Amino acid sequence: MLVIEHRRLGTWLPIGGELEAGETPLEAAHRELREETGLTGSFRPLANALDGVPPGLIGYEEHEAGSKGLHMNFVFVCEVTTGDVVPNEELLAWKWADRRELERLDSPLNVRQFGFAALDAIVS
């Protein structure tokens, strides 16, 4: 799983960002991956997904985010095409993390939980 050290937040996170006006969560996932890393990904329907669930969607989480109000995370998994990561200015660092590395990350618990779910979704 690709994780980034976020410059402003000072923690390790998956690729992500905010929806733009008129954008679906899946469109935002494609865009954020490209903007933050220069990579493109293949978002595929997951096994046992219900009809109408966007390809690659593995979960949803929400929490209060201070002055921003309700923060809603739509979590997608994709397979990236070959290529080098070209990080943007939001990243201090990036790395590919396996299960053991995810366990050691200094990041919120939900990041690790969704990371494990992403790894499980790709392998199954």
Backbone bond lengths (Angstrom), bond angles and torsions (degrees), N, CA, C in turn:
res aa  C-N    CA-C-N  psi(-1)  N-CA   C-N-CA  omega(-1)  CA-C   N-CA-C  phi
1 M - - - 1.443 - - 1.520 107.86 -
2 L 1.334 115.94 135.80 1.455 120.73 178.29 1.521 109.38 -84.65
3 V 1.324 116.51 124.70 1.460 121.88 176.66 1.517 108.63 -123.94
4 I 1.332 114.61 152.57 1.457 120.47 -178.79 1.518 109.89 -124.34
5 E 1.318 116.02 148.35 1.451 120.11 170.50 1.525 105.84 -92.18
6 H 1.322 115.53 110.27 1.460 121.90 -173.32 1.525 110.26 -77.41
7 R 1.315 116.35 124.97 1.473 122.00 -175.55 1.527 112.41 -59.15
8 R 1.331 117.88 -52.19 1.462 121.32 -175.33 1.526 112.27 -72.74
9 L 1.333 117.13 -39.39 1.461 120.60 -175.84 1.523 113.60 -86.70
10 G 1.335 117.25 -19.01 1.457 120.66 176.23 1.512 114.69 66.00
11 T 1.326 117.72 32.87 1.465 121.12 179.05 1.519 109.32 -145.74
12 W 1.331 116.03 165.29 1.465 121.99 177.71 1.518 109.43 -85.34
13 L 1.331 115.87 130.63 1.461 122.87 -177.58 1.517 109.91 -141.94
14 P 1.327 116.82 163.29 1.464 118.84 167.92 1.528 108.72 -76.13
15 I 1.295 116.94 170.80 1.467 122.13 174.84 1.524 107.78 -60.75
16 G 1.317 117.39 140.90 1.460 118.87 179.27 1.505 112.51 -175.86
17 G 1.304 114.45 178.80 1.455 119.94 179.04 1.507 111.00 172.48
18 E 1.299 115.27 -164.21 1.455 121.30 -176.57 1.525 111.05 -103.18
19 L 1.336 114.36 151.60 1.461 120.16 175.44 1.525 109.96 -68.24
20 E 1.314 115.97 143.68 1.457 120.71 170.45 1.524 107.58 -94.39
21 A 1.313 116.73 159.86 1.469 121.53 -178.20 1.529 110.76 -53.09
22 G 1.333 115.91 129.33 1.459 121.86 177.29 1.518 114.87 78.41
23 E 1.309 118.22 3.83 1.460 122.63 -176.05 1.522 110.33 -95.43
24 T 1.329 116.82 141.28 1.465 120.95 173.72 1.530 109.11 -83.99
25 P 1.332 117.73 161.27 1.464 119.32 175.76 1.536 112.97 -57.00
26 L 1.332 118.07 -38.09 1.465 120.20 178.82 1.528 111.08 -66.38
27 E 1.319 117.55 -42.22 1.471 120.38 177.19 1.526 110.18 -61.54
28 A 1.326 116.64 -40.68 1.465 120.50 178.31 1.531 110.84 -64.18
29 A 1.330 117.56 -38.19 1.467 120.79 179.22 1.532 110.59 -62.14
30 H 1.332 116.80 -45.40 1.474 120.59 176.27 1.528 110.48 -58.97
31 R 1.328 116.64 -49.31 1.465 121.94 -176.43 1.532 111.81 -64.08
32 E 1.327 117.46 -47.26 1.455 120.45 -178.16 1.533 111.52 -63.33
33 L 1.323 117.55 -39.77 1.461 120.79 176.95 1.529 109.97 -58.60
34 R 1.317 116.44 -47.60 1.468 121.21 -179.42 1.532 111.47 -66.02
35 E 1.346 116.97 -46.22 1.462 120.42 -177.36 1.528 112.94 -64.88
36 E 1.322 117.38 -41.86 1.457 120.47 -174.19 1.522 113.65 -83.86
37 T 1.350 117.34 -25.63 1.467 119.07 -173.43 1.517 114.83 -129.77
38 G 1.329 118.21 -13.03 1.452 120.57 -175.27 1.518 113.24 78.22
39 L 1.326 117.82 2.18 1.467 121.94 -178.23 1.519 111.19 -93.79
40 T 1.317 115.80 157.66 1.456 121.58 170.17 1.523 107.17 -117.51
41 G 1.317 115.80 155.68 1.454 118.66 -176.61 1.512 112.36 -135.43
42 S 1.310 114.04 159.09 1.454 122.41 175.54 1.526 107.71 -105.06
43 F 1.328 115.89 110.55 1.463 122.05 179.32 1.522 106.50 -95.14
44 R 1.311 116.73 111.11 1.467 121.37 -174.77 1.520 110.52 -110.86
45 P 1.350 115.94 150.75 1.474 118.15 174.36 1.524 109.60 -59.64
46 L 1.315 115.41 138.78 1.456 120.05 -179.72 1.525 110.43 -91.49
47 A 1.317 115.65 155.51 1.464 120.83 178.28 1.525 109.24 -57.16
48 N 1.305 116.40 139.06 1.462 123.90 176.91 1.533 114.05 65.77
49 A 1.336 117.52 17.72 1.468 119.55 177.95 1.530 109.01 -72.60
50 L 1.307 116.26 142.19 1.457 121.61 176.83 1.519 110.35 -71.54
51 D 1.334 116.99 153.44 1.453 120.71 175.66 1.524 109.54 -57.34
52 G 1.315 116.47 135.83 1.446 121.31 177.31 1.518 114.87 90.74
53 V 1.340 118.38 -9.92 1.462 120.71 177.36 1.527 107.67 -76.00
54 P 1.337 117.62 129.07 1.470 119.28 -179.86 1.525 111.69 -57.34
55 P 1.321 116.94 145.11 1.464 119.88 179.02 1.526 111.12 -58.62
56 G 1.321 115.53 135.14 1.452 121.26 176.44 1.517 115.49 84.76
57 L 1.336 118.99 -6.26 1.465 120.37 -178.94 1.526 109.68 -72.18
58 I 1.355 115.75 119.87 1.465 118.83 -179.62 1.515 112.45 -109.58
59 G 1.320 117.92 -13.13 1.450 117.64 179.94 1.511 113.28 177.52
60 Y 1.314 112.62 176.00 1.455 122.11 -177.67 1.522 107.82 -144.26
61 E 1.323 116.18 139.99 1.464 121.02 179.45 1.515 107.34 -145.45
62 E 1.330 116.49 145.73 1.463 119.29 176.28 1.519 110.04 -137.74
63 H 1.345 114.20 151.79 1.466 120.90 177.68 1.522 108.81 -159.84
64 E 1.317 115.83 159.24 1.463 120.82 176.73 1.523 108.53 -72.68
65 A 1.328 115.82 137.30 1.467 121.20 -177.32 1.525 110.80 -124.40
66 G 1.315 115.78 52.67 1.463 120.64 176.57 1.516 112.80 59.87
67 S 1.329 116.28 -130.75 1.461 121.14 -176.58 1.523 113.06 -67.59
68 K 1.335 117.61 -17.51 1.471 120.69 178.62 1.525 111.89 -77.37
69 G 1.332 117.44 -14.40 1.454 120.68 -179.29 1.516 111.49 83.87
70 L 1.327 115.62 -145.44 1.455 121.47 -176.71 1.527 110.67 -71.99
71 H 1.312 116.65 125.34 1.462 123.12 177.81 1.526 106.97 -103.71
72 M 1.331 117.09 122.77 1.460 122.02 -178.22 1.522 109.49 -114.66
73 N 1.312 116.79 121.75 1.459 122.31 179.66 1.526 109.81 -105.17
74 F 1.324 116.64 116.94 1.456 122.26 169.57 1.517 105.15 -98.19
75 V 1.331 117.19 119.80 1.456 120.53 -172.12 1.526 109.81 -106.21
76 F 1.336 114.39 121.67 1.461 121.75 -178.91 1.514 110.10 -116.07
77 V 1.314 115.19 154.87 1.454 121.98 172.95 1.526 107.19 -123.79
78 C 1.325 114.85 141.95 1.469 119.18 177.53 1.514 108.76 -147.42
79 E 1.293 114.78 164.95 1.456 121.05 172.66 1.511 106.40 -103.53
80 V 1.332 116.37 129.06 1.456 119.24 -178.69 1.519 110.11 -91.10
81 T 1.324 113.70 149.32 1.454 118.94 175.05 1.519 108.24 -74.05
82 T 1.294 116.50 163.26 1.454 119.19 179.30 1.518 109.69 -63.41
83 G 1.275 115.60 150.12 1.453 120.60 179.81 1.510 110.13 150.92
84 D 1.291 114.43 163.28 1.454 120.04 -179.74 1.517 110.45 -88.55
85 V 1.316 115.22 145.73 1.450 120.79 174.33 1.528 107.85 -71.25
86 V 1.329 115.07 129.15 1.461 121.59 175.06 1.525 105.82 -116.64
87 P 1.340 117.39 91.83 1.456 120.83 -172.82 1.527 112.74 -69.71
88 N 1.337 115.69 147.17 1.462 119.40 175.08 1.528 109.29 -94.32
89 E 1.319 116.10 -174.29 1.476 121.63 -173.83 1.523 113.90 -69.32
90 E 1.338 118.69 -13.01 1.467 120.78 179.36 1.524 112.65 -74.80
91 L 1.330 116.82 -18.67 1.461 121.54 -172.74 1.523 112.00 -98.89
92 L 1.332 116.05 134.32 1.459 120.96 168.70 1.523 109.76 -86.63
93 A 1.338 115.17 -36.82 1.457 121.72 -178.54 1.524 108.44 -159.44
94 W 1.324 115.89 168.03 1.462 121.42 175.68 1.519 108.22 -147.79
95 K 1.346 115.83 157.45 1.464 120.73 175.56 1.517 110.15 -161.49
96 W 1.323 114.08 155.45 1.456 120.95 172.41 1.517 106.56 -88.17
97 A 1.330 117.12 125.79 1.458 121.72 -175.20 1.522 110.68 -115.50
98 D 1.316 115.40 132.46 1.463 120.17 171.41 1.530 107.76 -92.82
99 R 1.309 116.51 -174.43 1.469 121.66 -176.99 1.538 111.49 -58.24
100 R 1.300 117.06 -43.44 1.470 121.22 -179.03 1.534 110.49 -64.42
101 E 1.323 117.03 -43.03 1.467 120.77 179.15 1.527 111.20 -65.39
102 L 1.344 117.07 -39.29 1.468 119.88 177.70 1.530 111.51 -60.14
103 E 1.317 116.51 -38.87 1.467 120.36 179.30 1.523 111.86 -62.14
104 R 1.327 117.33 -31.19 1.468 121.89 -177.04 1.521 113.41 -90.73
105 L 1.321 118.76 -8.23 1.465 121.21 -176.50 1.523 112.34 -61.68
106 D 1.312 115.35 138.87 1.459 120.98 172.20 1.524 106.50 -87.61
107 S 1.314 115.59 84.65 1.467 121.50 -176.29 1.525 108.75 -152.57
108 P 1.330 117.00 165.50 1.472 119.62 178.76 1.534 111.50 -58.70
109 L 1.330 115.67 151.14 1.460 121.96 -178.92 1.525 112.02 -55.55
110 N 1.347 117.87 -40.94 1.464 118.89 -177.58 1.532 111.78 -63.41
111 V 1.322 118.19 -28.00 1.470 121.06 176.84 1.520 109.44 -64.46
112 R 1.310 116.65 -45.81 1.472 119.79 178.76 1.524 111.07 -66.20
113 Q 1.335 117.28 -42.57 1.469 120.34 -179.49 1.528 111.39 -60.68
114 F 1.326 116.46 -47.58 1.465 118.98 179.06 1.524 111.19 -68.58
115 G 1.323 117.32 -31.31 1.463 119.99 175.49 1.517 112.14 -61.03
116 F 1.332 115.75 -45.10 1.470 119.50 177.44 1.532 110.69 -63.11
117 A 1.335 116.80 -41.83 1.466 120.65 178.71 1.528 110.53 -63.03
118 A 1.328 117.10 -38.99 1.472 120.58 179.02 1.519 110.41 -64.40
119 L 1.317 116.95 -46.33 1.467 120.09 179.06 1.527 110.64 -61.31
120 D 1.331 117.40 -41.54 1.469 120.94 178.86 1.528 111.04 -65.05
121 A 1.330 117.67 -38.09 1.469 121.48 -178.00 1.532 110.83 -66.76
122 I 1.295 117.32 -38.57 1.471 121.36 -178.70 1.513 110.96 -71.29
123 V 1.331 117.37 -38.33 1.466 120.14 -175.75 1.519 112.00 -76.46
124 S 1.351 117.53 -27.08 1.463 117.75 -175.92 1.497 113.09 -81.74
